[in-house]
Amino acid sequence: MLKSVLILPVLALCACEAYKILVIFQLPGKSHSILGDGYVRHLIKAGHEVWYITPYPKKDVPANLHQIDISEVSASPLESLTNINAVLDKEQDLTDESKFFDLFLNITRITLNNQHVKNMLDDPNQTFDVVVVEWMLLDIFAGFSAVFGAPLIWSSSVEPHPAILELMGEEVNTAYTPDIRSSSAPPYSFVDRVHSLFMNSALKLFKFFYYTEAEKGVYDTVFGPYAAKRGRELPSYYEMRFNASLVLGNSHVSLGQATTVPQSYKSIGGYHIDDEVAPLPKDLQKIMDSAKDGVIFFSMGSTLKSEQFPNILKQNLLQMFGGLKQTVIWKFEEVIKDLPKNVHVLQWAPQQSILAHPNLILFITHGGLLSTTEATHFSVPIIGIPVFGDQYANVARAVKKGFAKKVDLSYNVAEDLAVAIDEILTDPKYKSKAKELSFIYHHRPVSPGKELVHWIEHVVETRGALHLRTPAFHHAWYQKMYLDLAALVLLCFVTVCFILRIIFKSKSDLNKKNN
Ligand SMILES: *[C@@H]1O[C@H](CO)[C@@H](O)[C@H](O)[C@H]1NC(C)=O
C-alpha cells in the first residue's frame, strides 16, 4: 500500500509522456542556433528530455538537456560567403549553388565526425522517440532517424518552398511559389515566372545529377555500420529522404504568402520569440523612454561583422544619423568615438526588447527572417538592406506587403537611407500596415511555441503520423501526370486509324475486283 502511494505520484509525473527527443541544428550561424534554441526551450518547458547537437552550447543548462558541442563546424568558411566588401564591389555570386552544397556537405561531414556524435550513434542502447533536423539543401541526416528507428521531423527555417515541399510529396506550382533562393515575391510577371521555373528546375537537376550520389555516399558509409551494429539493415537513402513525418516551418501567412502546403507541413513562425519580453538594461531603458521624437534601431544582424564595414561608410552613416531629430540606436561591434548626441552604439543589443519599446518607430535591418518576423511581431515598419541569402526575398516580401522600404548596400547607402527614412516616417501607411499584419500574426488559436510542442508530441504519439502523409506518395510520376491515360488515348487513336485503314483498303480492293 505504502509502495503504491509512493509510486503513484511518480507514475503520474512520468506517464506525462516525457519523451526523449534529438534536435539537430548544425549550421554555424547565429540565426540558425536561435531557431534551434527555440525548439529546445519549448520542449524542455513541456517536460521532455532533449539531446541537442549545436555549435553554440550554453552554460548552466537544466538536467533534462544534453548538449552535444560541435563548435568545430564554425571553422568552416560560412563567413567568407558574407563578406561585405565583396557585396559592395559586386564581386560575389551568392546564387552559385555548388558553393553552398559543398559548404553544407563539408559541415555535415564535420558533424558526423564529432566524437560525441559518433558515440551516440555507436551505442546500440541509445534510443530516441523522435528526431528533429534543420533542413538545409541536404537530406543526409535522415540517417539519424534510420539508425534510431525514430520518426523524422524536418525543421524548415524559411518560407515553404518547392524543394522542401517535394520532400513531403507535393509538387507545387512554381508560377506563384518562390524558390528557396528567389529574391522576388509573387504575383509574378512573365519573366519572373520563367525565372522561377528555371531556378527550381536547375536546383532539382543539379541535386539529381550532381549531388544525390554524393549525399547517398555519405549516408551509406556513415550510417550503414551503425545500423548494422543494431542488427538492422539501413533503409535506402531514396526511401528515407521522403520518409519525414512532418515539416515544421518557420513561416506564417502574415509574414509570407498563403502557399498551398500538404497536411504534413505545419507553420510555427515566431516560435523563437520569447513569450515575455525581457526588461531593457537600465541605461537603455532611460535612453528610449526619453526619446521624444522616437527611436530608430539599426542592426545588420550577426553574420555581417562591423569590422568589415569600410570607414567611409561608417562616417557617412554617422553623419546622416547625427542630422536626424530621432534617437538612433546602432548595433555595431566596435566602439566609435565622437558620436553625435542622438546616436548610441551598442556592441550587443537586446533586439526583441528594443523592438517592443513603445517609442521605437523604425527598424533598419539586413532583412534576416528572424528580424522581419520580430518586426511583424512588434508591429514595427522596416527599411531592409539585404546582403545575403534569403534576405533579398524577405525584404522583397515586406516591401510588397507594404510595411517596408528597400535600400541597396552600396557606397551611397547613407544618402539612400536618408531618403527612405524620411518617407517611411512621414507616411503613416507603413506603420498602419505593420499593425495590420501584426494583428494577423497574433490572431492564432494557440501560440507557435505551443503548436511546436503539440505537433512533435503528435508525431511520437501516433508513431510517425502516417495519416498526415499525402497519397501522392503512392503514385508514380507518370501516374500523377496522367501519362498512362495519354498513352491509352494514343493507343486507341492509333488502333482506330489502323482499323479504319483496313476497312477502307478492303472496301477499295473489293471495288477494284468488281470493276
Ligand atoms: C518511415 O517512417 C515511419 C514513421 O516514422 C516508420 O514507421 C517507418 O519505419 C519508416 N520507414 C523506414 C524505411 O524506416
Ligand as a Chemical Component Dictionary entry (heavy atoms), coordinates in Angstrom:
data_LIG
# 
_chem_comp.id                   LIG 
_chem_comp.type                 NON-POLYMER 
_chem_comp.pdbx_formal_charge   0 
_chem_comp.three_letter_code    LIG 
# 
loop_
_chem_comp_atom.comp_id 
_chem_comp_atom.atom_id 
_chem_comp_atom.alt_atom_id 
_chem_comp_atom.type_symbol 
_chem_comp_atom.charge 
_chem_comp_atom.model_Cartn_x 
_chem_comp_atom.model_Cartn_y 
_chem_comp_atom.model_Cartn_z 
_chem_comp_atom.pdbx_ordinal 
LIG C1 C1 C 0 9.285  5.740 -42.183 1  
LIG O1 O1 O 0 8.682  6.409 -41.094 2  
LIG C2 C2 C 0 7.698  5.677 -40.411 3  
LIG C3 C3 C 0 7.111  6.576 -39.356 4  
LIG O2 O2 O 0 8.098  7.121 -38.557 5  
LIG C4 C4 C 0 8.289  4.411 -39.836 6  
LIG O3 O3 O 0 7.284  3.660 -39.214 7  
LIG C5 C5 C 0 8.960  3.618 -40.939 8  
LIG O4 O4 O 0 9.621  2.512 -40.403 9  
LIG C6 C6 C 0 9.944  4.471 -41.691 10 
LIG N1 N1 N 0 10.465 3.748 -42.851 11 
LIG C7 C7 C 0 11.665 3.253 -42.879 12 
LIG C8 C8 C 0 12.059 2.549 -44.122 13 
LIG O5 O5 O 0 12.454 3.374 -41.968 14 
# 
loop_
_chem_comp_bond.comp_id 
_chem_comp_bond.atom_id_1 
_chem_comp_bond.atom_id_2 
_chem_comp_bond.value_order 
_chem_comp_bond.pdbx_ordinal 
LIG C1 O1 SING 1  
LIG C1 C6 SING 2  
LIG O1 C2 SING 3  
LIG C2 C3 SING 4  
LIG C2 C4 SING 5  
LIG C3 O2 SING 6  
LIG C4 O3 SING 7  
LIG C4 C5 SING 8  
LIG C5 O4 SING 9  
LIG C5 C6 SING 10 
LIG C6 N1 SING 11 
LIG N1 C7 SING 12 
LIG C7 C8 SING 13 
LIG C7 O5 DOUB 14 
# 
